[in-house]
Each structure stands twice: as structure tokens, then as C-alpha cells.
Amino acid sequence: MTHLGPAATTLSAALLDLDSRGERTPCQTEPGSGYWTSDVREEREQAAAWCIGCSVLDLCAAAADESRERWHVWAGIDRGPKPPGRARSAA
């Protein structure tokens, strides 16, 4: 079982709250939802643009910083693709 830090726990609670009100974030709704984890730079750039105005942007940034995310798009920041040979994970 993975232990979530305080920022990730706060982000998860905020996402659940949005869901309970029938709202979703861009990374949950955009047709290119795989863009956040894409190996294609232009797709990651589009995903980062979709983050603008997201209601949990600051919480996402805090969770990414807390877990030292080094890959994919988090809170509108393109951290780059995973190097070849590394297991992929969802953003």
C-alpha cells in the first residue's frame, strides 16, 4: 500500500469533493487525457495549457513537489518524458 503525504492527501480529498459536485479537472476530462504522460513534447505542452485555471492547480503542484515528481505534466509544468526503459505511471 502506498502512503500518501499530506499534500497528496489534500489533493485527493479536493478531487473527491469536486467529483461529489459533478465537477472534474482538465486531466480527468480532456479528450487527450494521455497527454499528461505522453512522450511527445507537443502533447505535454497541450496538457500543460489545459491546466491553466484548474481549480486544484496549487494542490497539484504541492503534491508533485512533495513526491518529487520528475516526469510528465504536473500543475501546468512539463517535467519531461520518462527515459526509455522506465515503467510508466499515471499522472
C-alpha positions as MATLAB code, in Angstrom:
seq = 'MTHLGPAATTLSAALLDLDSRGERTPCQTEPGSGYWTSDVREEREQAAAWCIGCSVLDLCAAAADESRERWHVWAGIDRGPKPPGRARSAA';
ca = [
       0.000    0.000    0.000;
       1.338    3.416   -0.970;
       1.495    6.059    1.740;
       0.322    9.495    0.578;
       1.947   12.569    2.032;
      -0.127   15.463    3.384;
      -0.182   17.370    0.069;
      -1.231   14.293   -1.920;
      -3.904   13.522    0.670;
      -5.222   17.091    0.395;
      -5.242   16.846   -3.418;
      -7.107   13.532   -3.279;
      -9.704   14.990   -0.909;
     -10.180   18.012   -3.194;
     -10.638   15.755   -6.231;
     -13.218   13.685   -4.352;
     -15.021   16.875   -3.314;
     -15.125   18.081   -6.925;
     -16.396   14.692   -8.052;
     -19.158   14.768   -5.422;
     -20.343   18.036   -7.010;
     -20.173   16.595  -10.517;
     -17.063   18.574  -11.427;
     -13.826   17.257  -12.899;
     -10.375   18.623  -13.608;
      -8.952   19.037  -17.125;
      -6.692   15.994  -16.668;
      -9.826   13.957  -15.997;
     -11.938   15.318  -18.846;
      -9.880   16.449  -21.818;
     -10.020   14.109  -24.822;
      -6.235   13.965  -24.784;
      -6.043   12.796  -21.167;
      -2.981   10.706  -22.028;
      -1.166   13.907  -22.962;
      -0.077   14.451  -19.337;
       2.100   11.333  -19.551;
       2.960   11.455  -23.249;
       6.457   11.008  -24.639;
       5.576   13.636  -27.281;
       6.634   17.142  -26.219;
       3.826   18.897  -28.113;
       1.213   16.752  -26.371;
       2.699   17.566  -22.957;
       2.671   21.266  -23.909;
      -1.041   20.999  -24.722;
      -1.694   19.240  -21.407;
       0.157   21.984  -19.535;
      -2.007   24.584  -21.283;
      -5.169   22.734  -20.242;
      -4.029   23.054  -16.605;
      -4.421   26.846  -16.693;
      -7.345   27.804  -14.495;
      -7.690   24.351  -12.916;
      -9.316   24.635   -9.506;
      -6.764   22.294   -7.888;
      -3.644   23.649   -9.642;
      -1.897   24.728   -6.429;
      -2.762   21.459   -4.692;
      -1.436   19.508   -7.678;
       1.808   21.496   -7.573;
       2.208   20.838   -3.856;
       1.590   17.103   -4.302;
       4.092   16.931   -7.194;
       6.706   18.796   -5.178;
       6.080   16.635   -2.123;
       6.613   13.416   -4.076;
       9.483   14.916   -6.111;
       7.813   14.185   -9.446;
      10.387   14.288  -12.237;
       8.284   13.139  -15.195;
       5.111   14.157  -17.030;
       2.952   17.252  -16.609;
       2.006   18.339  -13.103;
       0.208   21.608  -12.311;
       0.888   23.012  -15.757;
       4.619   22.256  -15.617;
       6.119   19.907  -18.193;
       8.701   17.889  -16.316;
       9.525   15.852  -19.430;
       9.100   12.272  -20.587;
      10.333    9.247  -18.699;
      13.568    7.899  -20.101;
      13.183    4.729  -22.172;
      13.073    1.554  -20.162;
      11.306    3.035  -17.153;
       7.854    1.833  -16.150;
       5.109    4.316  -16.978;
       2.673    5.546  -14.370;
      -0.401    7.782  -14.481;
      -0.041   11.435  -13.579;
];
